[in-house]
Amino acid sequence: MNCLHHLPRTSALPLQSLSGYSGKPSCVATSLAMVKGTALSRRSIVLAEAASGSVPSTADETSKIDDKSETYSHDMTAAMGAVLTYRHELGMNYNFIRPDLIVGSCLQTPADVDKLRAIGVKTIFCLQEDSDLEYFGVDITAIREYANSFDDIQHVRAKIRDFDAFDLRFRLPAVVSKLHKAVTRNGGVTYIHCTAGLGRAPATAVAYMYWIQGYTLNGAHELLLSKRSCFPKLEAIKSATADILTGTIRKPVKLKWHSTGCSTVEISGLDIGWGQRIPLSYSEEEGLWILQRDLPEGRYEYKYIVDGEWMCNEHELITSPNQDGHVNNYIEVFDETPDEIRSRLTSDEPDLSSDERAKIRQFLESFPDED
């Protein structure tokens, strides 16, 4: 998975707070693009408590998984903008959002399939990438083979990169299309899960309720939060909705980093996720490190890596700190003459007309099937 799991497993968090940085920065960043800033922050504490599952067989195994859970929670808190906690060692946990829709954490053993069959689940919808599964040592092949050995339940996968709002935005149409087709085919109760069930799975459930089941976006979100403490990225759902109905418009963005002695400058986050980096090129003519990139309209968080050190410059737009003090730089890319539909669908109170909902359903039903 291209996410924070692949960053060095140390106590030092790459997405560090500016509170730990003293003195004037050695490098000053400036960004020139079609951008505007509106500092947005939502602070919440989310703790996923186990509803069922098996515990490791030895104290040593328990300790190792506990350490992995702590690191995963640490990374998730930094990337998602909320204090989020997941304890893999406590087993699978979930909540009914509707009588026919459950959001939860990942299955860990084939025995979890039996638990879901017992509560009427007909479709297990997994959003994890292979590296998610490898991190916690989950044998997805055994789980899938066991689930698909029954006639009354199906295991389906549609991968989304963890901790990555941009990937979520652009994967949601394909993912919800696959989910809608599975639900139509199998009926019954659907279990949507990612790793912790706090980000990707809730967002997918909200998008499905919004696009297919007739809810307003805010109504689906409120229902979700009344049933499960989680942190779906609503901005990604809004942008994905507008992308379906209006198309995707890209705008040129030019990021600049002024250096008095840096040897390498990279950016992480933005539209590539936190597990990848884009190098900036040094311009002798301008005396600056430069990144030129075409980005779809939307809001993007990012951070510079200067000579290997993750930095958030106080002279750029900065997100409000979450409860652990983590912040990122961000930009908003927008059209100077915005489309009325996109403006409405990305507002604080978005809703779909019956015609728009019918167009989205038709789009999803005709979307090419993924393997």
Secondary structure as the mmCIF struct_conf table of DSSP 4:
data_model
#
loop_
_struct_conf.conf_type_id
_struct_conf.id
_struct_conf.beg_label_comp_id
_struct_conf.beg_label_asym_id
_struct_conf.beg_label_seq_id
_struct_conf.end_label_comp_id
_struct_conf.end_label_asym_id
_struct_conf.end_label_seq_id
BEND BEND1 CYS A 3 CYS A 3
HELX_RH_3T_P HELX_RH_3T_P1 LEU A 4 HIS A 6
BEND BEND2 LEU A 7 LEU A 7
BEND BEND3 THR A 10 ALA A 12
BEND BEND4 PRO A 14 LEU A 15
HELX_RH_3T_P HELX_RH_3T_P2 LEU A 18 GLY A 20
BEND BEND5 GLY A 23 GLY A 23
BEND BEND6 SER A 26 SER A 26
STRN STRN1 CYS A 27 ALA A 33
BEND BEND7 MET A 34 MET A 34
STRN STRN2 VAL A 35 VAL A 35
STRN STRN3 ILE A 45 ALA A 48
HELX_LH_PP_P HELX_LH_PP_P1 GLU A 49 ALA A 50
BEND BEND8 ALA A 51 SER A 52
HELX_LH_PP_P HELX_LH_PP_P2 SER A 54 PRO A 56
BEND BEND9 SER A 57 THR A 58
HELX_RH_AL_P HELX_RH_AL_P1 ALA A 59 MET A 80
BEND BEND10 GLY A 81 ALA A 82
STRN STRN4 VAL A 83 TYR A 86
HELX_RH_3T_P HELX_RH_3T_P3 HIS A 88 LEU A 90
STRN STRN5 TYR A 94 ARG A 98
TURN_TY1_P TURN_TY1_P1 PRO A 99 ASP A 100
STRN STRN6 LEU A 101 GLY A 104
BEND BEND11 THR A 109 THR A 109
TURN_TY1_P TURN_TY1_P2 PRO A 110 PRO A 110
HELX_RH_AL_P HELX_RH_AL_P2 ALA A 111 ALA A 118
TURN_TY1_P TURN_TY1_P3 ILE A 119 GLY A 120
STRN STRN7 VAL A 121 CYS A 126
HELX_RH_AL_P HELX_RH_AL_P3 ASP A 130 PHE A 136
TURN_TY1_P TURN_TY1_P4 GLY A 137 GLY A 137
HELX_RH_AL_P HELX_RH_AL_P4 ILE A 140 ALA A 147
TURN_TY1_P TURN_TY1_P5 ASN A 148 SER A 149
BEND BEND12 PHE A 150 ASP A 152
STRN STRN8 GLN A 154 ARG A 157
TURN_TY1_P TURN_TY1_P6 ASP A 162 PHE A 163
HELX_RH_AL_P HELX_RH_AL_P5 ALA A 165 ASN A 186
BEND BEND13 GLY A 188 GLY A 188
STRN STRN9 VAL A 189 HIS A 193
BEND BEND14 THR A 195 GLY A 199
HELX_RH_AL_P HELX_RH_AL_P6 ARG A 200 TRP A 211
TURN_TY1_P TURN_TY1_P7 ILE A 212 ILE A 212
BEND BEND15 GLN A 213 GLN A 213
HELX_RH_AL_P HELX_RH_AL_P7 LEU A 217 LYS A 227
HELX_RH_AL_P HELX_RH_AL_P8 LEU A 234 THR A 246
STRN STRN10 ARG A 250 SER A 259
BEND BEND16 THR A 260 GLY A 261
BEND BEND17 SER A 263 SER A 263
STRN STRN11 VAL A 265 GLY A 269
TURN_TY1_P TURN_TY1_P8 LEU A 270 ILE A 272
STRN STRN12 GLY A 273 PRO A 279
HELX_LH_PP_P HELX_LH_PP_P3 LEU A 280 LEU A 280
STRN STRN13 SER A 281 SER A 283
TURN_TY1_P TURN_TY1_P9 GLU A 284 GLY A 287
STRN STRN14 LEU A 288 PRO A 296
BEND BEND18 GLU A 297 GLU A 297
STRN STRN15 GLY A 298 VAL A 306
TURN_TY1_P TURN_TY1_P10 ASP A 307 GLY A 308
STRN STRN16 GLU A 309 MET A 311
TURN_TY1_P TURN_TY1_P11 GLU A 314 HIS A 315
BEND BEND19 GLU A 316 GLU A 316
STRN STRN17 ILE A 318 ILE A 318
HELX_LH_PP_P HELX_LH_PP_P4 THR A 319 PRO A 321
TURN_TY1_P TURN_TY1_P12 GLN A 323 ASP A 324
STRN STRN18 ASN A 329 VAL A 333
BEND BEND20 GLU A 336 THR A 337
HELX_RH_AL_P HELX_RH_AL_P9 GLU A 340 LEU A 345
TURN_TY1_P TURN_TY1_P13 THR A 346 THR A 346
BEND BEND21 SER A 347 GLU A 349
HELX_RH_AL_P HELX_RH_AL_P10 SER A 354 GLU A 365
TURN_TY1_P TURN_TY1_P14 SER A 366 SER A 366
BEND BEND22 PHE A 367 PHE A 367
HELX_LH_PP_P HELX_LH_PP_P5 PRO A 368 GLU A 370
#
